[in-house]
Amino acid sequence: MKAIILAAGRGNRMGDGTAELPKCLMKFNEHTLLDRLIESLNKAGFAQEDIGIVTGYRQETITVEGVHYFHNPNWDKTNMFTSLTMAEEWLQKDICCVFYADIVVSPSAIRLIMNAGSDIAITYYTGFWDLWQLRFDNPLEDLETFKMHNGKLVEIGMPPGSKSDIEGQYMGLLRFTPKGWQNIKEAITLPMPKPIDKLDMTTLLQHLITLKYDIETIPSNDLWLECDNQNDLRVYERHFGNI
């Protein structure tokens, strides 16, 4: 099993914080987001040589010993799915767990996605409402729909009409078997809502749902924080200063 970290983007919403460094090197309680993620992956059971990092913006600043590097040279013109395809040599032959680089996540949550049983699986955070209330005056302005049936995803990424449209928060943790990756490659040959170079992960997941591919959903109430901007980091340091 391999771990792929998607760290190609600059993170424009971090403002001047990413003028010289990619978003994954922003610090939360004196530790970079990337260092925290690597530590959690190690504690969950991933060896350094089984971790791959997809770089892009300021790739020379990401210097983690012992990991494998992939690079998206067109990081500024493409979206997250294109960055993921840079690691296709792993996706074709190994079970791969994929992680966004701008999250803080516990080893126990990582083990949940590692132990998924389906060809395509994601985790979702059950404590999202309390977290979004810390971050936003009106959580519904930022949240997106997330609906399930019998443990399978049936809708993601749409504007919610109410809180009831959000049964969990997608965490940026995914797992693909080689068969699951082949299903994705077949799916993207069919008409999609966005061009491939602009394809984000939630749009891809909704496209798979439309084509009737099963996506397993795994609940987690373990530590998970999404770090979109510098205000998020300040909020987290006030409320999660002991981690």
C-alpha positions, 0 to 999 in steps of 0.5 A: 500500500502506498500513500500519495500526498497532493502538494502541488498547489500554491494555496492562493487563499493563504495570501502572502503566507505562500509568497515564497512557500507552498501551502503545505509548508505553512505552520500550525503550532510551530509545525508545518502541515506537511510535517504533521501529515508525514508524522501521522502517516508514519504512525499509521504504518506507512514507511517513508519509501511508501510515501509519495509527494506530488509537488508543483509550486516551489517544489525545491522547498519540499525536502522530506527525506526518504519519500518518493517525489512526483511533479506536476510541471503544469501545477498553475494551469491544472487542478488536483486530478491532474496532480494525482495522475502524476503518480499513475505508476503507483496507482496502476499497480498498488492500493493507494491512499491519497491525502490532501496536503493542507489537512491535519489528520490523526493516525487513527483516521488514516487507518480507517481509509487504509482498511477500506474494503472497496475499490474506491473509498473516502472518509467523512468527518462527523464533527464538521458542524462544530468545526465550521461554526468556529470558522464561519459565521454561517457554515452553510455559505462554505459547506457542500452537500454530502449524502449517502445511502447504505454506506455509499456516496450518492451526492457531493459538492452541491450547494446545500439547501439546509444542514440536512443536506450535509451528512458529513464532511469530505476529508480529502482522504481517498483510497483506490485499488488498481481496479478502482483507478482503472474505473476512474480512467474509464470514467474520464473518457466520458462527457464530464462537467469540467475539462480534465485539466480543471477537474477537482476531486469532488467533481470527479467523485460526483461524476463517478456517482452519476456513472453508477460506480460505488464509492464507499464512505467511512465515518470518522470522528477523529481529529481532522482540520481543513486549513484553507487560509491563515484565519483557519490557522489562527482559529485552530491555534486558539482552540487546538493549541495542545496538538 
